[in-house]
Amino acid sequence: MNTRELVQTYFDAINNQDWETWIALFAESIVIDEALSGHMEGLEAVRQSAVGIQQGFQRFTNSIDEFVVEDDRAMVVCTIDATTGAGASLRSTGANFYRVADGKIVYMSSFHDREPFMKAFGGAT
């Protein structure tokens, strides 16, 4: 897969709750800087993120609004639309940056509005 296909597959897997495919997109040594979860390293952190999404949300979609790819890097502006396990709705816009090597995501950072998450989860994120 090229960079565009890999990142598109990332979004498709999340939106289809295909967690095994999603996890397989990341390198063993993945480094992630995530707006809510902070700094994470390794595939085990990715697995825990998948579990957190599954346990925390009844519904979770992440839609691409803008997509820019340059060689092994991609930037996506996106919108998360979700319902928490307790039934609260949230919508948050954000951006993700990806660096890809050898067909895997080796670095990812995400930036999004924390306020909708804080409101939906009663102030805790």
ABEGO torsion letter per residue (X at the ends): XBAAAAAAAAAAAAAAGBAAAAAAABBAABBBBBAAAEBBBEAAAAAAAAAAAAAABABBBBBBABBBBBEABBBBBBBBBBBBAAGBBBBBBBBBBBBBBGGBBABBBBBBBAAAAAAAAGGBX
